[in-house]
Amino acid sequence: MSDILEVKRLVEQQNEAWGEFMKKNDARLKAIEEKGAAPADLVEDVKKLNDELSQTRKDLIEVEKKSNRPGAGAADPAAAERKDAMNLYMRKGDASALVAIQSKAMQSGSDPDGGYLVIEEIDREIDRVVSVVSAMSRICRNVMIGTNRYLKNVKTSGMAMRRVADGATGGETTPPAYKRMEIEVFPAEVEPWVFNETLEDAIVDLASDLAEEAAISFAEGSGSEFCVGNGVGKARGITAYTNVANASYAWGSVGYTASGASGAFAASNPADKLIDLQHALKPAYRPGANWLMSDATLAVARQFKDSSGAFYMWQPDTTAGFGGRMLGSPVEVDDNMPAIAANSYSISFANFRRAYTIVNRSGTSLIRDNITAKGTTKFNFRRRFGGGITNFEAIKLMKFATS
């Protein structure tokens, strides 16, 4: 089945499951309203349909991964030469052709930390997989640098207009205020091991196989850091700053709204808390803003209706990245976001492209080691990256607490 047909089938499956979910959940809510509790079999039906919706979303993402893989396309002699050079290094440890190619391209043949820079096709493959696996990598601003830190000036306040009489002047206005933001990049590595017999098998596309394996590891590690990393030798996650009640927000902290209950949504009108969070973000940042939460948190929020009971807060929409939309804004699902617990920050609503910056130092290096372990060769992929909030106004969190 082609990718297009598979996507169509899964979208139809999602719509059918959503229609059945709404019927069952409406019945569950009615039973709670009338009798104080819903029958166990009805609760189980809602759970099964919720799980089916979550699985369909995951299946759609897998199809997206597959369809985004680079195709064969037209033959590129230069690309073939680069791939042959990389394969020669991987299989035999001979880097002479790789060094010659990178020298012609005016690139350094080796990384300062050791090893050789991988060919651009492998680097692109790693970046592609990272963006598919990690929601934060996809929705945040990504910059490439050639140094060990990224510096940016951010305007924290502008100038105020004033009225003056004809022929008069009001003097100087208050100048705008700026903050200097700095993000440091730190080294990270993954190290797949390969049996030497595999290196001798010409049928195996070693470069692509190892690139994807490394990419998934980088994606999972970086995705976690961008959500919860403490910033010590790694990226600083969106939940790891000084978080304050939104009424007390000041630059350098992240404002939050409360869910209304400890480790849960408020028992009465829980959907109102989602509205509060959305409106905590200034109107200037709402166009282009996204919800970010784990799949388990979305499964809870998906059951909410507005206070009048007229419509569901969440609606399926494949144009929103298969996470659907909530209150009109796309939902991004990232299981690196904390699970709902007492005082957890499990939901974010933000204009992530303006709020958070991911910084990559150009180039991925590769060290081949066939000495350490007899019978195997290990390939050490090394990258340097970091991340942090660069606009504190553009992001808000929900704290699962009474206040």
C-alpha positions in Angstrom: 0.0 0.0 0.0 1.3 3.4 -0.9 2.1 6.0 1.8 -0.8 8.2 0.5 -3.3 5.4 0.7 -2.1 4.4 4.1 -2.4 7.9 5.4 -6.0 8.1 4.0 -6.9 4.8 5.7 -5.5 5.9 9.0 -7.2 9.3 8.8 -10.5 7.6 8.1 -9.8 5.2 11.0 -9.1 8.2 13.3 -12.3 9.9 12.3 -14.4 6.8 12.9 -12.7 6.2 16.3 -13.3 9.9 17.2 -17.0 9.7 16.3 -17.4 6.6 18.5 -15.3 8.1 21.3 -17.6 11.2 21.4 -20.7 9.0 21.7 -19.3 6.9 24.5 -17.8 9.8 26.4 -21.0 11.8 26.1 -22.8 8.8 27.7 -20.1 8.6 30.4 -20.5 12.3 31.2 -24.3 12.0 31.3 -24.1 9.0 33.7 -21.8 10.9 36.0 -24.1 13.9 36.0 -27.2 11.8 36.6 -25.9 9.1 38.9 -22.6 10.4 40.2 -20.6 7.6 38.5 -20.4 5.9 35.1 -20.7 2.1 34.6 -17.4 0.3 34.5 -17.9 -1.1 31.1 -18.6 2.4 29.7 -15.4 3.8 31.3 -13.5 0.8 29.8 -15.0 1.5 26.3 -13.9 5.2 26.5 -10.4 4.1 27.6 -10.1 1.6 24.7 -11.2 4.3 22.1 -8.8 6.8 23.6 -6.0 4.3 23.3 -7.0 3.6 19.7 -6.9 7.3 18.9 -3.4 7.5 20.4 -2.2 4.4 18.5 -3.6 5.8 15.2 -1.6 9.0 15.8 1.6 7.0 16.4 0.9 5.0 13.2 0.5 8.2 11.2 3.8 9.4 12.5 5.5 6.2 11.4 4.1 6.7 7.9 5.4 10.2 7.9 8.9 8.9 8.9 8.8 6.5 6.1 7.6 8.9 3.5 10.2 11.5 4.4 13.1 9.2 3.9 15.3 10.5 1.1 14.4 8.8 -2.2 16.8 7.5 -4.8 16.3 10.5 -7.1 18.7 11.2 -10.0 22.2 9.9 -9.8 24.6 12.4 -8.3 28.3 11.4 -9.0 29.5 13.7 -6.2 27.2 12.1 -3.7 28.2 8.6 -4.8 31.8 9.6 -4.4 31.2 10.9 -0.9 29.2 7.8 0.1 31.9 5.5 -1.2 34.6 7.4 0.7 32.5 7.2 4.0 31.9 3.5 3.4 35.6 2.9 2.9 36.3 4.5 6.2 33.6 2.7 8.0 34.4 -0.8 6.6 38.2 -0.6 6.3 39.3 2.4 8.4 40.8 4.1 5.3 40.1 7.8 5.6 42.2 9.0 2.7 39.4 9.5 0.2 37.2 11.1 2.9 39.9 13.6 3.7 40.5 14.4 0.1 36.8 15.1 -0.5 36.5 17.4 2.5 39.7 19.2 1.6 38.3 20.0 -1.8 35.1 21.2 -0.1 37.3 23.5 2.0 36.2 21.6 5.2 38.5 20.3 7.9 39.1 16.6 7.4 38.9 16.0 11.2 37.0 17.4 14.1 38.9 19.2 16.9 37.7 16.6 19.3 39.0 13.7 17.1 37.5 11.7 14.3 36.3 12.7 10.9 33.3 14.8 9.9 30.6 12.6 8.5 29.4 13.3 4.9 26.5 15.8 4.5 24.1 13.1 3.5 24.5 11.4 6.9 24.3 14.7 8.8 21.0 15.5 6.9 19.7 12.0 7.7 20.4 12.5 11.4 18.8 16.0 11.4 15.7 14.6 9.6 15.1 11.8 12.1 15.7 14.1 15.0 13.0 16.5 13.8 10.5 13.7 13.3 11.1 11.9 16.7 11.4 15.1 18.8 8.5 17.5 18.7 10.6 20.3 20.3 13.3 19.9 17.6 10.6 20.4 15.0 8.7 23.3 16.4 11.5 25.4 17.9 13.9 27.7 16.2 17.1 25.9 15.1 20.4 27.7 14.5 23.8 26.5 13.4 27.0 28.0 14.7 30.7 27.4 14.3 31.7 28.3 17.9 30.9 27.0 21.3 28.2 29.4 22.3 25.3 31.4 20.8 24.6 35.0 21.8 21.4 37.0 21.1 20.0 40.3 22.2 16.3 40.2 23.0 14.2 43.3 23.4 12.3 43.1 26.7 10.5 46.4 26.5 10.0 49.0 23.7 9.5 52.7 23.6 6.2 54.4 24.4 4.5 56.9 22.1 3.4 60.2 23.5 1.3 63.2 22.2 2.8 66.6 21.9 1.3 70.0 21.2 1.8 71.6 17.8 5.3 73.0 17.5 6.3 71.5 20.9 8.6 68.7 21.8 8.3 66.2 24.6 12.0 65.4 25.0 13.6 62.0 24.9 11.6 58.9 25.2 12.5 56.0 27.5 14.9 53.8 25.5 14.1 50.2 24.8 15.6 47.6 27.2 17.5 44.5 25.9 18.7 41.3 27.6 21.7 39.3 26.3 20.8 35.7 26.0 23.5 33.1 25.8 23.3 29.4 24.9 26.3 27.1 25.2 26.7 24.0 23.2 27.9 20.8 24.9 29.2 17.5 23.4 27.0 14.4 23.2 27.8 11.0 21.7 26.2 7.7 20.7 28.2 4.6 20.0 26.7 1.7 18.0 28.8 -1.4 17.8 29.0 -3.6 14.7 30.3 -7.2 14.3 33.2 -7.3 12.0 31.5 -9.8 9.8 28.8 -7.2 9.1 31.5 -4.8 7.8 32.5 -7.5 5.3 29.0 -7.8 4.0 28.7 -5.4 1.0 24.9 -5.8 0.8 24.4 -3.9 4.1 24.0 -0.1 3.6 26.2 0.5 6.6 26.2 4.3 6.4 22.4 4.7 6.3 21.9 2.0 9.0 24.3 3.5 11.5 23.1 7.1 10.7 19.5 6.2 11.5 20.6 4.3 14.7 22.6 7.3 15.8 19.9 9.7 14.8 17.2 8.0 17.0 19.6 8.0 20.0 20.4 11.8 19.5 16.7 12.5 19.0 15.6 10.7 22.2 18.3 12.2 24.3 18.0 15.8 23.0 14.2 15.7 23.1 14.3 14.9 26.8 16.7 17.7 27.5 14.6 20.3 25.7 11.7 19.5 28.0 13.3 18.7 31.4 17.1 19.2 31.1 18.7 21.1 33.9 21.2 23.0 31.7 24.3 21.6 33.5 26.4 20.2 30.7 23.3 19.9 28.6 20.4 21.8 27.2 18.0 23.6 29.6 14.4 22.4 29.3 11.3 24.5 29.3 10.2 23.2 32.7 13.6 23.7 34.4 13.5 27.5 34.8 12.1 29.6 37.7 8.4 29.1 37.3 6.0 31.6 38.9 2.3 32.2 39.0 1.5 34.1 35.8 0.3 37.2 37.7 3.8 37.5 39.1 5.6 36.9 35.9 8.8 38.8 35.2 11.5 38.4 32.5 13.7 35.5 33.3 10.9 33.3 34.8 8.2 31.3 33.1 4.6 32.1 34.0 2.2 29.3 34.9 -1.5 28.8 35.5 -2.8 26.2 37.9 -4.9 23.2 37.0 -7.1 23.6 40.0 -6.2 20.4 41.8 -3.1 18.7 43.1 -1.9 16.2 40.5 -5.1 16.5 38.5 -7.4 18.8 36.6 -10.1 20.6 38.6 -13.1 18.4 39.3 -15.5 21.1 38.1 -15.2 22.6 34.6 -11.6 21.3 34.0 -11.6 22.6 30.4 -11.8 26.2 31.8 -8.2 25.7 33.0 -7.0 25.1 29.4 -8.7 28.3 28.4 -6.9 30.1 31.2 -3.6 28.8 30.0 -4.2 29.8 26.4 -5.1 33.3 27.4 -2.1 33.6 29.7 -0.1 33.9 26.6 -0.1 37.5 25.2 -2.2 37.8 22.0 0.9 38.8 20.0 2.3 35.3 20.5 -0.8 33.2 20.0 -0.7 33.1 16.2 1.7 30.2 15.6 1.4 28.9 19.2 1.2 25.2 20.0 0.1 23.0 22.9 2.8 20.6 24.1 2.1 17.6 26.3 2.6 13.8 26.6 0.3 11.3 25.0 -1.1 10.3 28.4 -1.9 13.9 29.2 -3.6 14.4 25.9 -5.7 11.3 26.6 -7.1 13.1 29.6 -7.6 16.5 27.9 -9.3 14.8 24.9 -12.3 14.0 27.1 -13.1 17.6 28.1 -16.1 19.5 26.8 -16.7 23.2 27.2 -18.7 24.4 30.3 -22.0 24.3 28.4 -21.3 20.8 27.2 -21.8 21.8 23.6 -18.5 20.9 22.1 -15.2 19.1 22.7 -12.1 21.1 23.3 -10.0 18.7 21.1 -10.7 17.9 17.5 -8.8 15.7 15.0 -6.9 17.6 12.3 -4.1 15.9 10.3 -2.9 19.4 9.1 -1.9 20.0 12.8 0.7 17.3 12.8 -1.6 14.4 13.8 -1.9 15.7 17.3 -5.1 17.4 16.4 -6.2 20.9 17.6 -7.3 22.1 21.0 -9.1 25.4 21.2 -8.1 26.0 17.6 -4.3 25.6 18.2 -2.2 22.6 17.1 -1.3 20.0 19.7 2.2 18.6 19.6 2.7 15.3 21.5 6.0 14.8 23.2 6.3 12.0 25.8 9.3 13.8 27.3 6.9 16.2 29.0 6.3 15.3 32.6 3.4 13.0 33.5 0.6 14.5 35.5 1.6 14.5 39.2 1.5 16.8 42.1 3.1 20.1 41.2 4.2 18.8 37.8 4.4 21.1 34.8 2.8 18.8 32.3 1.3 21.1 29.6 2.9 24.1 27.8 1.2 26.6 25.5 3.8 28.6 23.7 5.0 30.1 20.4 7.9 27.8 20.5 9.7 29.3 17.5 9.9 32.6 19.3 10.3 31.1 22.8 13.0 28.4 22.6 16.2 28.2 20.5 18.1 25.0 19.7 21.7 25.6 18.9 23.8 23.1 16.9 27.5 23.3 16.3 28.1 22.5 12.6 29.3 19.0 11.8 28.9 15.5 13.3 32.2 13.7 13.9 32.8 10.0 13.7 35.5 7.9 15.3 36.1 4.3 14.2 37.5 1.9 16.8 38.2 -1.7 15.9 40.8 -2.2 18.7 38.9 -2.0 22.0 36.6 -5.1 21.6 37.8 -8.1 19.7 35.5 -9.1 16.8 33.6 -5.8 16.8 34.0 -2.3 15.6 32.4 0.6 17.4 31.5 3.9 15.7 31.5 6.9 18.0 29.1 9.7 16.6 29.7 13.0 18.3 27.7 16.2 18.1 27.6 19.4 20.1 24.3 21.2 20.8 22.4 23.1 23.4 19.1 24.8 23.9 17.3 27.2 26.1 14.5 29.8 26.4 15.3 33.0 24.6 12.0 34.8 25.0 10.3 34.2 28.3 7.1 36.1 27.2 6.4 33.6 24.5 5.8 30.5 26.7 3.5 29.5 29.5 3.1 26.3 31.6 0.3 24.6 33.5 1.1 23.5 37.0 -0.9 20.6 38.4 -1.7 22.2 41.7 -4.4 24.2 43.4 -2.4 27.4 42.9 
